[in-house]
Amino acid sequence: MSERQDLVLVVEDEPQMRRFLRASLGTEGYRVREAWTVADGLREVAAEHPDAVLLDLGLPDGDGLDLVRRVREWSSVPIIVVSARGREEEKVAALDAGADDYLPKPFGTKELLARLRVALRHSRAAIAPESPVLEVGPLRMDLERREVTVEGRPVRLTPIEWRLLTLLARHAGKVLTHAQILREVWGPNAASHSHYVRVYMAELRKKLEADPSRPRLLLTEPGVGYRLADTPEAAPPG
């Protein structure tokens, strides 16, 4: 038996498949936690901080893709989808949502374990672990609790504002194009509605910036898109 003690969360609603995965992973020295709904899976990820997640998509209370998107708001834990949905568009949707790999059912134990090893190896190669709490100057954003404060003052965001700020926070310091933001926040059919981004960025600045006309956190890259500063920038000259 291997000496590994990595914790793997299995999110699967079929008892027989859970038993199979529990036995296969246990034989290889992995510790295993189990969940069988989206809600339980989210709680387990937040509470147990697993090293990897094996995720089925067809869960009793929703689509497993919802779990992927929610977890990706604050964690880079490796997620391997194991699903009977084998169509190419299903795989693309899972990967676009943030899954690290996709393994159609039925699958062989050796292949599953190999893909798990790869995912864990990539995770360990990361420069630094991500925190569910982001702090940039006066802005504090708890991605797990869905709480935002500015200089300790709670800020109430609409669902769209939350998704937009979360997207920028996940890529703090990096420029996101208008097209990327539209696709991630409003969906693939919003490509022609670039004014959405301008309107909601203006609203976010009103709530987060000391001087919305001279932003230090939510920065514009002219002609390209926006970025959330990873450190507050000096206010641009008026």
HELIX and SHEET records of a PDB file:
HELIX    1   1 PRO A   15  THR A   27  1                                  13    
HELIX    2   2 VAL A   38  GLU A   48  1                                  11    
HELIX    3   3 GLY A   64  VAL A   71  1                                   8    
HELIX    4   4 GLU A   88  ALA A   97  1                                  10    
HELIX    5   5 THR A  109  ARG A  124  1                                  16    
HELIX    6   6 PRO A  159  ARG A  170  1                                  12    
HELIX    7   7 HIS A  178  ILE A  181  1                                   4    
HELIX    8   8 LEU A  182  TRP A  186  3                                   5    
HELIX    9   9 PRO A  188  ALA A  190  5                                   3    
HELIX   10  10 HIS A  195  LEU A  208  1                                  14    
SHEET    1   A 5 ARG A  31  ALA A  35  0                                        
SHEET    2   A 5 LEU A   7  VAL A  11  1                                        
SHEET    3   A 5 ALA A  52  LEU A  55  1                                        
SHEET    4   A 5 ILE A  79  SER A  83  1                                        
SHEET    5   A 5 ASP A 101  PRO A 104  1                                        
SHEET    1   B 2 GLY A  58  LEU A  59  0                                        
SHEET    2   B 2 GLY A  62  ASP A  63 -1                                        
SHEET    1   C 4 VAL A 133  VAL A 136  0                                        
SHEET    2   C 4 LEU A 139  ASP A 142 -1                                        
SHEET    3   C 4 GLU A 147  VAL A 150 -1                                        
SHEET    4   C 4 ARG A 153  PRO A 154 -1                                        
SHEET    1   D 3 LEU A 176  THR A 177  0                                        
SHEET    2   D 3 GLY A 225  LEU A 228 -1                                        
SHEET    3   D 3 LEU A 218  GLU A 221 -1                                        
END                                                                             
